[in-house]
Structure formats: C-alpha cells, structure tokens
Amino acid sequence: MFSLPRIGFCYVLTVTSLRQRVYYRFASGRSVFDQENGLFSVPVRFKNNRGDTIQLDAVYQDTMPDGGEKAVLFALHGSPGSHADFKYLAPELKKNGVRMVMPNYPGMGYTAGDLRLSCENEERNEFTQAVLDSLDNVQSPHLYFIGHSRGGENALQMATSPLNVKKVRGVVMLNAAGLRIHRGIEPPWKVELFVKLLDLRVFNIVVHPLLYFVYNQVLGLRAPSGAAAAMALRSMQTFAFDSLLPCIRLLHAYSGDDFLIQTDVSKEFASKLERRIELECSADDSAAITRSTIEAFSSGYQAVSVNFTNEGHFLQKFRAKYLVDVILSLTRI
C-alpha cells in the first residue's frame, strides 16, 4: 500500500480537472487561527465548477507545523465534519513522527463559505490541493491520504492525482461511499429539492434551521450551524460514483452497522479493488485484525478491505488503535 509501483496507477480525475492550475502563495503566508488547538489559517485561491476564482482563508490543523516528520498524513473529513473527526488518531501518530494535516472544507464551521461554491468533487479537490500546496516545512517525501465518509472519495482522488502521484505512498478510506447511491442520500430527489430551495435563498430562514435539526437531532451528525448543514447537504449531491475504480494500494475499512452506508454498498466497492483481500472483524479487540492487515500488505496485496461487523459510522473513533497501529506499521514497510 505504502510503497507504490509507478505502473498500475489509474487517474480517476476527469479530463477537465487536468487543466492547468495556478495556486497563489500570499506574502502573509499562514497565520495562527487557534494556537491552543494547533489551528492555522492560510489564504488560498481555487476555481469552482464554473471557472470562478474563489479566495478564502482556509483553516486547518497541523500537528507538526515546524516539520521534522517521518511522513505526512493529509486527512479529509466528512460532511458535515471538521478536523476534529480525526482527534482520536492525531496525538498518537504525532508521538511517532507522523504529521497530520487536516483542512476544514469551506462552509462547515471553520473555513468561511462562499455562495459560489458548488461542493462538486473537482472544486473540493482544487481547494484541498491549494491547502496542500501551501504547507510549510514539509520535510518528508512520503505523503498519505485518509478520508472519512464523504472525504473518502476525495482522499482517493487526491492520492491518484498527477499533481501528487510521485509523492503518494497510500490512501486510507474509512466508512466511505461506494459506487452507487447509499441510504444516507436516499431518495436523491429529496436532496435535489432542498438544494433547489437553498439556491433560492429566500427560504434559507426556514431551511437552515430545519437542516440543523435533521443533522443534529435526527441523524446524530454534528453540524455547528444551519449554514454548515446546508453546505454538507450540497456535498451529498455531488458524489462521483462512476469514477471510483482505484488502481492503487489502499486500506478500505467499513462497518457492518453503519447507519448511513449499507454493507452491500461497501462490499460492492471492495469487489472492484485489484489484488485485494477481504477481512472481517467482530471482536472488540483489534490485535488479531491488526496483524492480519499488516501481513496482507506485507505479502503483496494491493488492497485490504476490512469489515468491522459490529461497528458504526465512526471507525476513526472506535477503532483508533487499529488505524494508528496499521498506519505506523505501513510507514515502515
């Protein structure tokens, strides 16, 4: 997974996304946003789906901003979500020299939103790339991506982008969407209807509080505001199900009791992975599945798909030790 041969890669970005991109570094560079929590802000520019240039101050968490890392793990959160989605992984990885960088997508509560945002994959990837390109003191040539839920798709696309492919050693997808619509966005017409209402703006005074209630009280997904819930909903309309056929080594971990993504959707995705092995874990202890996962990668499997049969949608919280142990071991392979 984390020692990738250069042949066998397939680029999942569309032709239009390969257009020439220019990311501007500002004279001011990064600034401290929240010193206690290791949050920084950096001005970035990227294009939306209509070609408009959007300028934002991207807020991100960096666990080792002064460098000195053995590897860089770029983490992409779900929708809704934030850098805090990875708070159970970051401290232990930092202790072992793995630098985590966790950008906050626009409009989700930390990075400001913009009415011109579409939340489509190409736009999200351009924002992510702009933050990645802005990093200072990157000393390790070994780059990894990890994505949870909605961020899993972007993690895979970023890892296979020609802009990053020479540096990438692997990608981890947690509770990620599959190749078709999952129950978290069913029926799709409801999502489309709410997005159309949001586009009218005049109804936002009603729609925002409603979405805030649905995300926080019904779904149990934390959205800091109605506006953040609305931005999360927009991103649910823009999955690229037909472009997720990876040709890289990756860890695909999913749950058998995920209330958003059906097990059969995750299994279908796993079946498309090349040189794969499928593992299953029903035990509370992760020692055995950790050994099996590491042994699978060490023996040459391109992809390892693990079904935690009794877990829910947040593996990065409830299987943090497993993920930390596997990531640390793989950085040494």
C-alpha positions as CSV (number, residue, x, y, z in Angstrom):
1,M,0.0,0.0,0.0
2,F,2.6,2.5,1.0
3,S,5.4,1.6,-1.4
4,L,3.6,2.1,-4.6
5,P,4.9,0.9,-8.0
6,R,4.5,3.6,-10.6
7,I,2.8,1.3,-13.1
8,G,-0.7,0.2,-12.4
9,F,-1.9,3.7,-11.3
10,C,-5.1,4.9,-12.8
11,Y,-6.0,8.5,-12.7
12,V,-9.6,9.0,-11.6
13,L,-9.8,12.7,-12.2
14,T,-11.7,13.9,-15.3
15,V,-10.1,15.5,-18.3
16,T,-11.4,18.9,-17.3
17,S,-9.8,18.6,-13.9
18,L,-6.4,18.2,-15.6
19,R,-6.5,21.8,-16.8
20,Q,-3.5,24.0,-15.8
21,R,-4.0,25.2,-12.3
22,V,-2.2,28.1,-10.6
23,Y,-2.2,28.3,-6.8
24,Y,-1.0,31.5,-5.3
25,R,1.2,31.8,-2.3
26,F,0.5,35.1,-0.4
27,A,3.2,37.2,1.1
28,S,1.5,36.9,4.5
29,G,1.6,33.0,4.4
30,R,-0.1,31.1,7.2
31,S,-1.3,32.7,10.4
32,V,-2.3,31.2,13.7
33,F,-6.0,30.7,14.0
34,D,-6.2,28.9,17.3
35,Q,-2.8,28.3,18.9
36,E,-4.2,26.0,21.7
37,N,-5.7,23.6,19.2
38,G,-3.0,23.9,16.6
39,L,-5.2,25.6,14.0
40,F,-3.7,27.7,11.3
41,S,-5.2,29.9,8.5
42,V,-3.8,30.3,5.1
43,P,-5.2,32.3,2.1
44,V,-5.8,30.1,-0.9
45,R,-7.3,30.5,-4.3
46,F,-9.1,27.8,-6.3
47,K,-11.7,27.5,-9.0
48,N,-15.3,26.4,-8.7
49,N,-17.2,24.4,-11.3
50,R,-18.0,27.5,-13.3
51,G,-14.4,28.6,-13.5
52,D,-14.8,31.4,-11.0
53,T,-11.7,32.1,-8.8
54,I,-12.6,31.8,-5.1
55,Q,-10.3,33.2,-2.5
56,L,-10.7,32.0,1.1
57,D,-8.7,31.8,4.3
58,A,-8.5,28.0,4.7
59,V,-8.4,26.9,8.3
60,Y,-6.6,23.6,9.0
61,Q,-5.0,21.7,11.8
62,D,-1.3,20.8,11.6
63,T,0.2,18.6,14.3
64,M,3.8,19.3,13.3
65,P,3.9,22.7,11.6
66,D,7.7,23.1,12.2
67,G,8.4,19.9,10.3
68,G,10.6,17.0,11.4
69,E,8.0,14.4,10.4
70,K,8.7,10.9,9.0
71,A,5.5,11.0,6.9
72,V,2.6,13.4,6.2
73,L,-0.9,12.1,6.5
74,F,-3.4,14.5,4.9
75,A,-6.9,13.9,6.4
76,L,-10.2,14.8,4.8
77,H,-13.3,15.0,6.9
78,G,-16.9,14.0,6.1
79,S,-20.0,16.2,5.5
80,P,-20.7,17.6,8.0
81,G,-17.3,17.4,9.7
82,S,-14.1,19.1,10.7
83,H,-10.5,18.4,11.6
84,A,-11.9,17.1,14.9
85,D,-13.1,14.0,13.1
86,F,-9.5,12.7,13.5
87,K,-8.8,13.8,17.1
88,Y,-8.5,10.1,18.2
89,L,-5.7,9.5,15.7
90,A,-3.6,12.7,15.6
91,P,-1.9,12.6,19.1
92,E,-0.6,9.1,18.9
93,L,0.5,9.5,15.3
94,K,2.3,12.7,16.2
95,K,4.2,10.9,19.0
96,N,5.5,8.5,16.4
97,G,6.6,11.2,13.9
98,V,3.6,11.1,11.5
99,R,2.4,14.6,10.8
100,M,-1.3,15.0,10.3
101,V,-2.7,17.9,8.3
102,M,-6.5,18.3,8.5
103,P,-8.1,21.0,6.3
104,N,-11.6,22.2,7.0
105,Y,-13.8,22.3,3.9
106,P,-15.5,25.7,3.3
107,G,-18.7,26.5,5.0
108,M,-18.5,23.7,7.5
109,G,-17.9,25.9,10.5
110,Y,-14.2,26.9,10.4
111,T,-13.3,27.9,6.9
112,A,-15.7,30.5,5.6
113,G,-18.2,29.6,2.9
114,D,-18.9,31.3,-0.4
115,L,-22.2,31.5,-2.3
116,R,-20.4,30.5,-5.5
117,L,-19.4,27.1,-4.1
118,S,-20.9,24.0,-5.8
119,C,-19.3,21.4,-3.5
120,E,-18.6,19.2,-6.5
121,N,-15.6,16.9,-6.4
122,E,-13.4,18.9,-8.8
123,E,-13.9,22.0,-6.7
124,R,-13.3,20.2,-3.4
125,N,-10.1,18.7,-4.8
126,E,-8.9,22.1,-6.0
127,F,-9.4,23.5,-2.5
128,T,-7.7,20.5,-1.0
129,Q,-4.7,20.8,-3.4
130,A,-4.4,24.6,-2.6
131,V,-4.1,23.8,1.1
132,L,-1.6,21.0,0.4
133,D,0.5,23.3,-1.8
134,S,0.5,26.0,0.9
135,L,2.2,23.8,3.6
136,D,5.5,25.0,5.0
137,N,8.4,22.9,6.4
138,V,7.4,19.7,4.7
139,Q,10.5,17.5,5.0
140,S,9.2,14.0,4.3
141,P,8.7,12.9,0.7
142,H,6.2,10.3,1.9
143,L,2.6,11.5,1.5
144,Y,-0.6,9.6,2.6
145,F,-4.2,10.5,2.4
146,I,-7.0,9.4,4.7
147,G,-10.7,10.3,4.3
148,H,-13.8,9.6,6.3
149,S,-17.2,9.2,4.8
150,R,-17.7,11.9,2.1
151,G,-14.0,12.7,2.4
152,G,-13.0,9.2,1.4
153,E,-13.8,9.8,-2.2
154,N,-11.7,13.0,-2.2
155,A,-8.8,11.2,-0.5
156,L,-8.8,8.6,-3.2
157,Q,-8.9,11.2,-6.0
158,M,-6.2,13.3,-4.4
159,A,-4.0,10.3,-4.0
160,T,-4.3,9.4,-7.7
161,S,-4.0,13.0,-9.0
162,P,-1.0,13.6,-11.3
163,L,-0.1,16.5,-9.1
164,N,0.6,14.2,-6.1
165,V,1.2,10.7,-7.6
166,K,5.0,10.9,-7.3
167,K,4.8,11.5,-3.6
168,V,1.9,9.4,-2.5
169,R,2.5,6.2,-0.7
170,G,-1.0,5.2,0.0
171,V,-4.6,6.1,0.9
172,V,-7.0,5.0,3.7
173,M,-10.8,5.2,3.2
174,L,-13.0,5.0,6.3
175,N,-16.7,4.4,6.1
176,A,-16.5,5.8,2.5
177,A,-19.3,5.9,0.0
178,G,-19.4,3.2,-2.7
179,L,-20.1,3.1,-6.4
180,R,-23.8,3.8,-6.1
181,I,-26.3,5.8,-4.0
182,H,-26.3,4.8,-0.3
183,R,-29.1,5.2,2.2
184,G,-27.6,8.4,3.6
185,I,-28.7,10.2,0.4
186,E,-31.8,8.3,-0.4
187,P,-34.1,9.2,-2.0
188,P,-32.0,11.5,-4.1
189,W,-34.9,13.7,-5.1
190,K,-35.1,15.0,-1.5
191,V,-31.5,16.2,-1.6
192,E,-32.2,17.8,-5.0
193,L,-35.3,19.6,-3.7
194,F,-33.5,21.0,-0.7
195,V,-30.6,22.2,-2.8
196,K,-33.0,24.0,-5.1
197,L,-34.7,25.7,-2.1
198,L,-31.2,26.7,-0.9
199,D,-30.4,28.2,-4.3
200,L,-33.4,30.5,-4.0
201,R,-32.0,31.8,-0.7
202,V,-35.3,33.4,0.3
203,F,-36.2,30.2,2.0
204,N,-33.0,29.8,4.0
205,I,-34.5,31.4,7.1
206,V,-36.7,28.2,7.3
207,V,-34.5,25.6,5.5
208,H,-31.3,26.3,7.6
209,P,-32.9,25.6,11.0
210,L,-34.7,22.6,9.6
211,L,-31.4,21.1,8.2
212,Y,-29.7,21.9,11.5
213,F,-32.4,19.9,13.4
214,V,-32.2,17.0,10.9
215,Y,-28.4,16.6,11.0
216,N,-28.0,17.1,14.8
217,Q,-31.2,15.6,16.2
218,V,-32.3,13.0,13.6
219,L,-29.1,11.8,12.0
220,G,-26.8,12.5,15.0
221,L,-24.2,14.2,12.8
222,R,-22.8,17.3,14.3
223,A,-23.3,20.4,12.2
224,P,-22.3,23.7,14.0
225,S,-25.0,25.8,12.3
226,G,-27.8,25.6,9.8
227,A,-25.5,27.1,7.1
228,A,-22.9,24.3,7.8
229,A,-25.7,21.7,7.5
230,A,-26.8,23.3,4.2
231,M,-23.2,23.1,2.9
232,A,-23.0,19.4,3.9
233,L,-26.2,18.7,2.1
234,R,-24.8,20.3,-1.1
235,S,-21.8,18.0,-1.0
236,M,-24.1,15.0,-0.7
237,Q,-25.4,15.8,-4.2
238,T,-22.0,15.6,-5.8
239,F,-20.7,12.1,-5.3
240,A,-18.9,10.8,-8.4
241,F,-19.9,7.2,-8.1
242,D,-18.7,6.2,-11.6
243,S,-15.1,7.4,-11.1
244,L,-14.1,5.4,-8.1
245,L,-12.3,2.5,-9.6
246,P,-8.9,2.6,-7.9
247,C,-5.7,1.1,-9.3
248,I,-3.6,1.8,-6.2
249,R,-3.0,0.0,-2.9
250,L,-5.3,1.1,-0.2
251,L,-6.9,0.3,3.1
252,H,-10.7,0.3,2.8
253,A,-12.2,-0.1,6.3
254,Y,-16.0,-0.1,6.7
255,S,-18.7,-1.1,9.2
256,G,-21.4,-3.7,9.3
257,D,-23.7,-1.5,11.4
258,D,-23.2,1.8,9.5
259,F,-26.5,3.8,9.6
260,L,-25.5,5.8,6.5
261,I,-23.8,3.3,4.2
262,Q,-25.2,-0.2,3.6
263,T,-22.8,-3.1,4.0
264,D,-23.6,-4.4,0.5
265,V,-22.6,-1.0,-1.0
266,S,-19.2,-1.2,0.8
267,K,-18.8,-4.8,-0.3
268,E,-19.5,-3.9,-3.9
269,F,-16.8,-1.2,-3.8
270,A,-14.4,-3.7,-2.3
271,S,-15.1,-6.2,-5.1
272,K,-13.7,-3.6,-7.6
273,L,-10.3,-3.3,-6.0
274,E,-7.4,-5.0,-7.7
275,R,-5.3,-7.7,-5.9
276,R,-7.5,-7.4,-2.9
277,I,-8.1,-9.4,0.2
278,E,-11.3,-9.1,2.3
279,L,-11.0,-9.4,6.0
280,E,-13.7,-9.4,8.8
281,C,-13.6,-8.5,12.4
282,S,-16.3,-9.0,15.0
283,A,-14.1,-8.9,18.1
284,D,-13.8,-5.9,20.4
285,D,-10.0,-6.3,20.5
286,S,-8.2,-5.2,17.4
287,A,-4.9,-7.1,17.9
288,A,-5.7,-10.0,15.6
289,I,-7.2,-7.9,12.7
290,T,-4.2,-5.5,13.0
291,R,-1.8,-8.4,12.5
292,S,-3.8,-9.8,9.6
293,T,-4.0,-6.4,7.9
294,I,-0.3,-5.7,8.1
295,E,0.6,-9.3,7.0
296,A,-1.7,-8.8,4.0
297,F,0.1,-5.7,2.8
298,S,3.5,-7.2,3.6
299,S,2.7,-10.2,1.4
300,G,1.9,-8.0,-1.6
301,Y,-1.8,-7.4,-1.6
302,Q,-2.7,-4.2,-3.4
303,A,-5.8,-3.5,-1.3
304,V,-7.1,-4.7,2.0
305,S,-10.8,-4.3,2.7
306,V,-11.8,-4.8,6.4
307,N,-15.4,-5.1,7.6
308,F,-15.8,-4.3,11.2
309,T,-19.2,-6.1,11.5
310,N,-20.3,-4.6,14.8
311,E,-19.2,-1.0,14.4
312,G,-21.0,2.1,13.2
313,H,-20.1,5.1,11.0
314,F,-17.1,6.4,13.0
315,L,-14.3,3.9,12.8
316,Q,-11.7,6.6,13.4
317,K,-13.1,6.9,16.9
318,F,-14.0,3.4,17.9
319,R,-11.1,1.6,16.0
320,A,-8.5,4.3,16.5
321,K,-5.9,2.0,17.9
322,Y,-6.2,-0.3,14.9
323,L,-5.8,2.5,12.5
324,V,-2.8,4.0,14.3
325,D,-1.1,0.7,14.5
326,V,-1.6,-0.1,10.9
327,I,-0.6,3.3,9.6
328,L,2.6,3.3,11.7
329,S,3.5,-0.2,10.5
330,L,2.8,0.7,6.9
331,T,5.0,3.8,7.0
332,R,7.9,1.4,7.8
333,I,7.2,-1.0,5.0
